[in-house]
Amino acid sequence: MSRQTQAIIHLDKIKQNYQLANQWAPRSKNIAIIKADAYGHGLLKVADYLQPHVAAFGVAIIDEALALRQAGISKNILVLQGVNEAEELQSASEANLWLSIHHPSQVELILRTELKKPIKLWLKLDSGMHRLGISPQQYPKAIDDLLACAWVDPALVLSTHFSCAGDLRSSISAQQLDVFNQLIASQVSCQNLERSLANSAALASIPESHADWNRPGIMLYGLPLFEQSHASDKALQASMTFNTQVIAVRQLKKGECVGYSRRWQAQRESRIATLAVGYADGYPRQAKDGTPVYIRGKLAPLVGHVSMDLISIDVTDIPQVQIGDKAELWGEHLSANRVAEYADTIGYDLITGVSQRVKRIYIKE
Ligand SMILES: *Cc1c(COP(=O)(O)O)cnc(C)c1O
């Protein structure tokens, strides 16, 4: 039998989550964001399955887009970071990629690199996140320069990105929306151009941010979208279930310790199960004592440091647990976001961090 530490990937749930994006933003085209190996789910498998159902794909870097083209994916693909070198720009053009342009240096690269056919560009405004995007001062000139360039498709898409959409109490998204809308309203050249603002959290909570294109990522994979609870939590379905198996069980006396540096000490006579997963599989090493693991329909707490290939859990209160039992680290019964709270990180980090050692099992239903 093969190793039971596996990520079960429900492709059908990714599709259903994507269809929710279409329901929640019925007037938009939604780009399925599949960067970072489709958030750890497997880039090519996810793209191949979703291709007939989605408006376009989005990835972070050109290598991801070229891998999709090599695998025969013909759908439009947006490269969110664009390119920085003439050679990459030529490859992007040959592969018919869409590029997001976020910096004046990229505008200059395009103006000085002649292409054989018009390239489709998205032009990103820095509306306040101050990570990527052209400043409001430089944005109008960037538009004019690109519209005057013979090898730029004049149907630019104007875009921006929110910094705090996941916090329902924040007013920052409204401010960013104002910056974006005011700038566009002031430019005659912008009036007929398409727009794109929303990531998953904005798509689910800020209808005014819905535009020609939205860019849902995390919602496709079914994680809760907000720091607070929200109606969307119930509708989304986790598409990755990360499973492992009990490979040892032992009885400890009160006062005995578990694992490296004896971090956890038994406060009573305890039964400890050892599971075949560790940080080399992408289980977070920072996970604290008490991090929940789902086993036999209950939650058992992690005890002791996460090792490279192993973790231990306290199953004193779940006496049926035995060698060979399956355990869920996150997924259908236990949200990756919940586990992430115990490891000082976020669900995105956990699902994108499942390592290549973990076999992905694909379910289409
Ligand atoms: C990753 C990314 C998204 C998707 O964000 P989610 O929070 O995963 O929905 C959208 N737009 C840009 C520019 C991104 O980098």
The ligand as an ORCA input file, in Angstrom:
! r2SCAN-3c Opt
* xyz 0 1
  C      -3.279     36.247     -5.626
  C      -4.021     37.384     -6.230
  C      -5.407     37.348     -6.325
  C      -6.247     36.272     -5.680
  O      -6.379     36.607     -4.320
  P      -7.277     35.709     -3.333
  O      -7.199     36.436     -2.033
  O      -6.590     34.394     -3.272
  O      -8.619     35.644     -3.921
  C      -6.033     38.376     -7.001
  N      -5.340     39.405     -7.543
  C      -3.989     39.476     -7.437
  C      -3.281     40.627     -8.039
  C      -3.293     38.487     -6.769
  O      -1.962     38.581     -6.648
*
